[in-house]
Amino acid sequence: MSQLPRPLRQPPASAELAAALGACRRAFLAIALFSGMSNILMLTGSLFMLEVYDRVIPSRSVPTLVALLILASGLYAAQGIIDAIRSRILVRVGNSLDETLSLRVYDAIVRLPLTLGVRSEGAQPIRDLDTVRGFLSGTGPIALFDRLGCRSTSAYAFCSIPISGLPRSAARSSSSR
């Protein structure tokens, strides 16, 4: 008596998704690094204005203003390049995830009507994969990394203000005696 071949047992979909995202770990670390650099460069405008009010206006130095303007323009250009690279990496992560999981999704599309009947929504797995790919290729991860960067930048600024203010206050109190 011949037996019918049994379907191959597949790992759970969550394990495949975790493995596909784990394969992109280095890309996510690069995105985190670029996000950190971008968050630091977001302070360019504030630091430019601080230097203008602190150095340029009191001394009325046009060469200092021009130098600061060129420096700030270069830093803004660097931020734009870093953001473009970060976006390209995310698009590649989304495409890699799409390529890795597309066979599993195709298999689910073929088997779904057989297991759930005619009324089932056959294209739902493709829409789900497209949604995940769209999220990873879009601004979602950038917003998450920037959110973390804003918190760390705020914490650094909060901690650095008392530290930088202490020597000044000590110098003023010793000179007034």
N, C-alpha and C positions, 0 to 999 in steps of 0.2 A: 504494500500500500504506500503510495507516495503522499508525502505530507506537503501541504502548502507552505511556501516560504513565509516566514514571519517577518514583519517589518522591523527594520533596524531600530533599536532603541536610541533615541536622541537625548542628549543632556537637556536639562530644563532651560527654557529661554532666558531666564534671569542669569544663569551661569554663562551663557553665550554672550549676553550683553555685557556682563561684568568682564569677561575675558577680552571682548572687543574694546571696551573702554580702558582696560588695563594695558592693552597693547599700545595705546596712545598716551601712556603715562609721561613719557619724555616730552611729548608735545605739550601736555598740560603744564609741566614744569617750565617749559620755555615761555608759555603764555603767562604764567605767574611772574616770571622774571621780567618779561616785557611790560607787564602791567605795573610792576613795582617801579620800573624806570619811568613809565608814563605818568604814574602818580607823582613822582618826584618832579617831573618836568611840568606838571600842572601848576606848580608854585611859581613858574616863571613870571607871570603877570604881576603877582603880588610882590615878588622880590624886586622886579623892575621898578614898580611904583615906589617901593620903600627906598630904593637907592636914589631915585630921582628926587624924592622929597628930602632925603637925608644928605645927599652930596651935591646934586646938580643945582637945585634952586638956591641953597645958601651961597654957593660959590659962583653961580651964574656961568658955569663952565660948559660951553658948547661941545668941546671935544669929548668930555666925559659923557655927555648926553648921547653923542653919536656912537661912542664905543658901547654904551649900555644898550642902545637901540640895535646895533649890529649883533651883539651877544644875545639879546632876547629874540631877535628874528631867527638866528641860528638854532636856538633852543626850541623855538616853536616848529621849525622845519624838522628838527630831530624827533620831536614828539609826533609829528605827522607821519614820518617814516616808520617809527616804532609802531604806531597804531595800524598802519597799512600792513606791516609784517605780521602783527598779531592777528589781524583779520584773515590774512592768507593762510596762516597756520590753522585757524579754526575751520576754514573752508576745507582744508585738506583732512582734518580730523573727521568732519562730517562725511566727506566722500569715502574715507577709509572705513568708517562705521557702516556706511551704506553698502560698500562692496563686501564687507565681512558678513553681514547679516542678510544679504539679499537672497541667498539660496534658501536659508531657513524661512524667510518670509514667503518665497515662492512655494515652498513645500506646504506651508500653512494655508496658502490660498487654494492649493490643489486639494488638500485634505479637509478643509473647513466645510464645504458643502456636503461632503460624505458623512461627516460626523454630526453636524447640526441640522441637516436637512436643507430643503430648498429655500426656506425663508431667511436663511442666514445672510449676513452682509459679507459677501466674499472679498471685497476690496479693503476691508477694514485694516488688515495687517499692513498693507502698503501705505495707507494713510498714517498709521501709527509710526512706521519707520520714517516716513517723510517728515512727520512732526518732530521726531527726535533729531533727525538730520538737520532740519531747519533750525531747531533750537541751538544745536551745537555749532552750526555754521553762522548763526546770527549774532546778535548782541547780548544774548542771555549770559553766556559764560563771562563775557567782558564786563557786564554789569556786576556779576558776582565777585570777580577779582577786583574790580574798582571799588566795590563796597568795602572789601577787606582792606584795600590800600588806603581808603579814606579814614577808616578807623585807626589804622596804625600811624598814619600821618598826623591825625588829630592827637593821638596819644603822645607822639614824639614832640609835637608843638607844645602840648600841655606840660610835659616834663622838662622841656628845654627852656621855657620862659623863666621859671624860678631859678634854674641853674645859672642862666646868663644874667639874671637880674641881681643875684647875690653879690658878685664882686663889685658891681656899680654902687649898690647901696652901702657896702662896707667902706668903699673909698670915699663916699660922700660923708659918711658919719665920722670918719677919722679926720677928714680935712676941716670939718666944722668945729672941731675941738680946739 
